[in-house]
Amino acid sequence: MLPYIWTIDFVVGTNEDWRDVITLYEPWDGASDGEAPPAEHDPVALPGAPFAQHLRKVVGDTPAALVLTSANNRLGLSGTPTDGRLMWNVDKTVMSKIAPGIYIHDITMAQGGVDRVVARGTVEIVKGVTP
């Protein structure tokens, strides 16, 4: 299981495809001897587990403004399970139906029968100018 929860914030337009790839890295522990953080951290191994993410204005809003899961191919691994990369894949036809505003989200990963939050943050949906 991953012992970390990352904070991930996004800005996405209503007139664009949401196509992002991020790499989750092992956090630097801030060595006590004043050592500078390394230029490269090790990516976190993400087992081939299902992921889910819901966007909501406030906790408990139903239905969610947007649901991304491994099953609907909107959120999942990019590359191999050991490279720490997550990928977002939401078409602009879907994004155009979401009201502009700031949404909260968390990302869960199912592993060994347990759903675990691995990230949380905000998604700002902005009204696109060019259709």
C-alpha atoms as an extended CHARMM CRD file, in Angstrom:
* protein
*
       131  EXT
         1         1  MET       CA              0.0000000000        0.0000000000        0.0000000000  PROA      1               0.0000000000
         2         2  LEU       CA              1.0750000000        3.5470000000       -0.6360000000  PROA      2               0.0000000000
         3         3  PRO       CA              1.7800000000        5.4630000000        2.5650000000  PROA      3               0.0000000000
         4         4  TYR       CA              1.4410000000        8.8980000000        0.9480000000  PROA      4               0.0000000000
         5         5  ILE       CA             -1.3570000000       11.2150000000       -0.1320000000  PROA      5               0.0000000000
         6         6  TRP       CA             -0.3530000000       13.6510000000       -2.8480000000  PROA      6               0.0000000000
         7         7  THR       CA             -1.9950000000       17.0290000000       -3.4690000000  PROA      7               0.0000000000
         8         8  ILE       CA             -2.7970000000       17.4350000000       -7.1630000000  PROA      8               0.0000000000
         9         9  ASP       CA             -4.5380000000       20.4880000000       -8.6210000000  PROA      9               0.0000000000
        10        10  PHE       CA             -5.6870000000       20.9120000000      -12.2270000000  PROA      10              0.0000000000
        11        11  VAL       CA             -7.0300000000       23.6500000000      -14.4920000000  PROA      11              0.0000000000
        12        12  VAL       CA             -9.0480000000       22.3430000000      -17.4610000000  PROA      12              0.0000000000
        13        13  GLY       CA            -11.0990000000       24.2320000000      -20.0610000000  PROA      13              0.0000000000
        14        14  THR       CA            -14.6000000000       23.3960000000      -21.2040000000  PROA      14              0.0000000000
        15        15  ASN       CA            -13.3180000000       23.5350000000      -24.7770000000  PROA      15              0.0000000000
        16        16  GLU       CA            -10.4200000000       21.1080000000      -24.4770000000  PROA      16              0.0000000000
        17        17  ASP       CA             -9.6370000000       17.4460000000      -24.0320000000  PROA      17              0.0000000000
        18        18  TRP       CA             -8.3500000000       16.6940000000      -20.5300000000  PROA      18              0.0000000000
        19        19  ARG       CA             -5.2100000000       14.7560000000      -21.3760000000  PROA      19              0.0000000000
        20        20  ASP       CA             -2.6470000000       14.8090000000      -18.5780000000  PROA      20              0.0000000000
        21        21  VAL       CA              0.0650000000       12.4480000000      -17.4710000000  PROA      21              0.0000000000
        22        22  ILE       CA              1.7210000000       12.9170000000      -14.0960000000  PROA      22              0.0000000000
        23        23  THR       CA              4.3880000000       10.9220000000      -12.3000000000  PROA      23              0.0000000000
        24        24  LEU       CA              4.0880000000       10.2660000000       -8.5810000000  PROA      24              0.0000000000
        25        25  TYR       CA              7.5010000000       10.2770000000       -6.9350000000  PROA      25              0.0000000000
        26        26  GLU       CA              8.6580000000        9.0680000000       -3.5470000000  PROA      26              0.0000000000
        27        27  PRO       CA              8.7270000000       12.1120000000       -1.2670000000  PROA      27              0.0000000000
        28        28  TRP       CA             12.0770000000       13.4500000000       -0.0900000000  PROA      28              0.0000000000
        29        29  ASP       CA             12.4530000000       12.9770000000        3.6310000000  PROA      29              0.0000000000
        30        30  GLY       CA             14.4010000000       16.2230000000        4.1870000000  PROA      30              0.0000000000
        31        31  ALA       CA             17.6620000000       14.7610000000        5.4620000000  PROA      31              0.0000000000
        32        32  SER       CA             18.6190000000       16.3420000000        8.7910000000  PROA      32              0.0000000000
        33        33  ASP       CA             22.2050000000       17.0720000000        7.7700000000  PROA      33              0.0000000000
        34        34  GLY       CA             21.1080000000       19.8990000000        5.4480000000  PROA      34              0.0000000000
        35        35  GLU       CA             21.5150000000       17.7810000000        2.3300000000  PROA      35              0.0000000000
        36        36  ALA       CA             19.8250000000       19.2970000000       -0.7200000000  PROA      36              0.0000000000
        37        37  PRO       CA             16.9570000000       17.3000000000       -2.2200000000  PROA      37              0.0000000000
        38        38  PRO       CA             18.0480000000       15.0260000000       -5.0460000000  PROA      38              0.0000000000
        39        39  ALA       CA             17.3290000000       16.1060000000       -8.6270000000  PROA      39              0.0000000000
        40        40  GLU       CA             15.5110000000       12.8430000000       -9.2660000000  PROA      40              0.0000000000
        41        41  HSD       CA             13.2960000000       10.8870000000       -6.8850000000  PROA      41              0.0000000000
        42        42  ASP       CA             12.2490000000        7.3050000000       -7.4740000000  PROA      42              0.0000000000
        43        43  PRO       CA              8.8090000000        6.9300000000       -9.0680000000  PROA      43              0.0000000000
        44        44  VAL       CA              6.2170000000        5.1560000000       -6.9500000000  PROA      44              0.0000000000
        45        45  ALA       CA              5.2570000000        1.6910000000       -8.1470000000  PROA      45              0.0000000000
        46        46  LEU       CA              1.5200000000        1.6250000000       -8.8420000000  PROA      46              0.0000000000
        47        47  PRO       CA              0.1870000000       -1.9030000000       -9.1060000000  PROA      47              0.0000000000
        48        48  GLY       CA             -2.2000000000       -2.5920000000      -11.9650000000  PROA      48              0.0000000000
        49        49  ALA       CA             -5.1090000000       -1.6380000000       -9.7220000000  PROA      49              0.0000000000
        50        50  PRO       CA             -8.3120000000        0.2080000000      -10.5920000000  PROA      50              0.0000000000
        51        51  PHE       CA             -8.3880000000        3.9670000000       -9.9590000000  PROA      51              0.0000000000
        52        52  ALA       CA            -11.3650000000        6.2800000000       -9.4270000000  PROA      52              0.0000000000
        53        53  GLN       CA            -11.7750000000       10.0520000000       -9.1690000000  PROA      53              0.0000000000
        54        54  HSD       CA            -14.9220000000       12.1170000000       -8.5760000000  PROA      54              0.0000000000
        55        55  LEU       CA            -15.2600000000       15.8830000000       -9.0480000000  PROA      55              0.0000000000
        56        56  ARG       CA            -17.7580000000       17.5730000000       -6.7150000000  PROA      56              0.0000000000
        57        57  LYS       CA            -18.4980000000       21.1740000000       -5.7200000000  PROA      57              0.0000000000
        58        58  VAL       CA            -18.6430000000       20.0710000000       -2.0670000000  PROA      58              0.0000000000
        59        59  VAL       CA            -18.2790000000       16.7480000000       -0.2950000000  PROA      59              0.0000000000
        60        60  GLY       CA            -21.4830000000       14.7550000000       -0.6160000000  PROA      60              0.0000000000
        61        61  ASP       CA            -22.8060000000       16.4470000000       -3.7640000000  PROA      61              0.0000000000
        62        62  THR       CA            -24.6820000000       13.9080000000       -5.8450000000  PROA      62              0.0000000000
        63        63  PRO       CA            -24.3930000000       13.1870000000       -8.5800000000  PROA      63              0.0000000000
        64        64  ALA       CA            -20.6970000000       13.9610000000       -9.0590000000  PROA      64              0.0000000000
        65        65  ALA       CA            -19.9500000000       16.5790000000      -11.7170000000  PROA      65              0.0000000000
        66        66  LEU       CA            -17.5540000000       14.1160000000      -13.3460000000  PROA      66              0.0000000000
        67        67  VAL       CA            -16.5470000000       10.5130000000      -12.6550000000  PROA      67              0.0000000000
        68        68  LEU       CA            -13.2380000000        9.1840000000      -13.9030000000  PROA      68              0.0000000000
        69        69  THR       CA            -12.3430000000        5.5240000000      -13.4600000000  PROA      69              0.0000000000
        70        70  SER       CA            -10.1370000000        2.8590000000      -14.9200000000  PROA      70              0.0000000000
        71        71  ALA       CA            -13.3340000000        1.1350000000      -16.0890000000  PROA      71              0.0000000000
        72        72  ASN       CA            -14.5050000000        4.1250000000      -18.1570000000  PROA      72              0.0000000000
        73        73  ASN       CA            -10.9260000000        4.7000000000      -19.4290000000  PROA      73              0.0000000000
        74        74  ARG       CA            -10.7920000000        8.2890000000      -18.1410000000  PROA      74              0.0000000000
        75        75  LEU       CA             -8.1410000000        7.5840000000      -15.4660000000  PROA      75              0.0000000000
        76        76  GLY       CA             -5.4970000000        4.9080000000      -15.3190000000  PROA      76              0.0000000000
        77        77  LEU       CA             -1.8950000000        3.8880000000      -15.6100000000  PROA      77              0.0000000000
        78        78  SER       CA              0.2570000000        5.3210000000      -18.3490000000  PROA      78              0.0000000000
        79        79  GLY       CA              3.1540000000        3.0620000000      -19.1400000000  PROA      79              0.0000000000
        80        80  THR       CA              4.0480000000        0.3310000000      -16.6870000000  PROA      80              0.0000000000
        81        81  PRO       CA              2.9160000000       -0.1570000000      -13.0720000000  PROA      81              0.0000000000
        82        82  THR       CA              6.4650000000        0.6640000000      -11.8930000000  PROA      82              0.0000000000
        83        83  ASP       CA              6.8890000000        4.0800000000      -13.5670000000  PROA      83              0.0000000000
        84        84  GLY       CA              4.4980000000        5.9250000000      -11.2180000000  PROA      84              0.0000000000
        85        85  ARG       CA              2.5470000000        7.5320000000      -14.0590000000  PROA      85              0.0000000000
        86        86  LEU       CA             -1.1950000000        8.2510000000      -14.0310000000  PROA      86              0.0000000000
        87        87  MET       CA             -3.0570000000        9.3670000000      -17.1440000000  PROA      87              0.0000000000
        88        88  TRP       CA             -6.2640000000       11.4010000000      -17.6120000000  PROA      88              0.0000000000
        89        89  ASN       CA             -8.2760000000       10.9100000000      -20.7830000000  PROA      89              0.0000000000
        90        90  VAL       CA            -11.5100000000       12.9530000000      -20.9680000000  PROA      90              0.0000000000
        91        91  ASP       CA            -12.8860000000       14.1480000000      -24.3070000000  PROA      91              0.0000000000
        92        92  LYS       CA            -13.8770000000       17.7940000000      -24.7510000000  PROA      92              0.0000000000
        93        93  THR       CA            -17.4630000000       16.7230000000      -25.5010000000  PROA      93              0.0000000000
        94        94  VAL       CA            -17.5860000000       15.6030000000      -21.8530000000  PROA      94              0.0000000000
        95        95  MET       CA            -15.6970000000       18.6600000000      -20.5350000000  PROA      95              0.0000000000
        96        96  SER       CA            -18.0590000000       21.0400000000      -22.3750000000  PROA      96              0.0000000000
        97        97  LYS       CA            -20.9690000000       19.7850000000      -20.2360000000  PROA      97              0.0000000000
        98        98  ILE       CA            -19.3380000000       20.6530000000      -16.8940000000  PROA      98              0.0000000000
        99        99  ALA       CA            -20.2150000000       24.0260000000      -15.3950000000  PROA      99              0.0000000000
       100       100  PRO       CA            -17.1900000000       26.2890000000      -14.8640000000  PROA      100             0.0000000000
       101       101  GLY       CA            -16.0790000000       26.5000000000      -11.2490000000  PROA      101             0.0000000000
       102       102  ILE       CA            -13.7380000000       24.9870000000       -8.7020000000  PROA      102             0.0000000000
       103       103  TYR       CA            -14.3240000000       21.3540000000       -7.7950000000  PROA      103             0.0000000000
       104       104  ILE       CA            -12.7520000000       19.1740000000       -5.1290000000  PROA      104             0.0000000000
       105       105  HSD       CA            -11.5290000000       15.6870000000       -5.9380000000  PROA      105             0.0000000000
       106       106  ASP       CA             -9.7970000000       12.6880000000       -4.5270000000  PROA      106             0.0000000000
       107       107  ILE       CA             -8.2530000000        9.7390000000       -6.3100000000  PROA      107             0.0000000000
       108       108  THR       CA             -8.6860000000        6.2490000000       -4.9250000000  PROA      108             0.0000000000
       109       109  MET       CA             -6.8090000000        3.1040000000       -5.8090000000  PROA      109             0.0000000000
       110       110  ALA       CA             -8.2430000000       -0.3650000000       -5.1490000000  PROA      110             0.0000000000
       111       111  GLN       CA             -5.6240000000       -2.7720000000       -3.8780000000  PROA      111             0.0000000000
       112       112  GLY       CA             -6.1450000000       -6.0960000000       -2.1330000000  PROA      112             0.0000000000
       113       113  GLY       CA             -9.8510000000       -5.4500000000       -1.6420000000  PROA      113             0.0000000000
       114       114  VAL       CA             -9.2170000000       -2.0500000000       -0.0220000000  PROA      114             0.0000000000
       115       115  ASP       CA             -9.9180000000        1.3730000000       -1.5540000000  PROA      115             0.0000000000
       116       116  ARG       CA             -7.2420000000        3.8610000000       -0.5330000000  PROA      116             0.0000000000
       117       117  VAL       CA             -7.0820000000        7.6160000000       -1.1930000000  PROA      117             0.0000000000
       118       118  VAL       CA             -3.7700000000        8.3510000000       -2.9270000000  PROA      118             0.0000000000
       119       119  ALA       CA             -4.3530000000       11.9960000000       -3.9170000000  PROA      119             0.0000000000
       120       120  ARG       CA             -6.6980000000       14.9320000000       -3.3990000000  PROA      120             0.0000000000
       121       121  GLY       CA             -6.9550000000       18.5200000000       -4.5150000000  PROA      121             0.0000000000
       122       122  THR       CA             -8.9380000000       20.8180000000       -6.7770000000  PROA      122             0.0000000000
       123       123  VAL       CA             -9.9310000000       20.9580000000      -10.4190000000  PROA      123             0.0000000000
       124       124  GLU       CA            -10.7280000000       24.3930000000      -11.7950000000  PROA      124             0.0000000000
       125       125  ILE       CA            -12.9910000000       24.1840000000      -14.8360000000  PROA      125             0.0000000000
       126       126  VAL       CA            -12.7130000000       27.3720000000      -16.8960000000  PROA      126             0.0000000000
       127       127  LYS       CA            -15.0580000000       28.4610000000      -19.6750000000  PROA      127             0.0000000000
       128       128  GLY       CA            -13.2400000000       28.1080000000      -22.9700000000  PROA      128             0.0000000000
       129       129  VAL       CA            -13.2100000000       31.0130000000      -25.4190000000  PROA      129             0.0000000000
       130       130  THR       CA            -12.7300000000       29.1020000000      -28.6620000000  PROA      130             0.0000000000
       131       131  PRO       CA            -15.2900000000       26.3270000000      -29.2440000000  PROA      131             0.0000000000
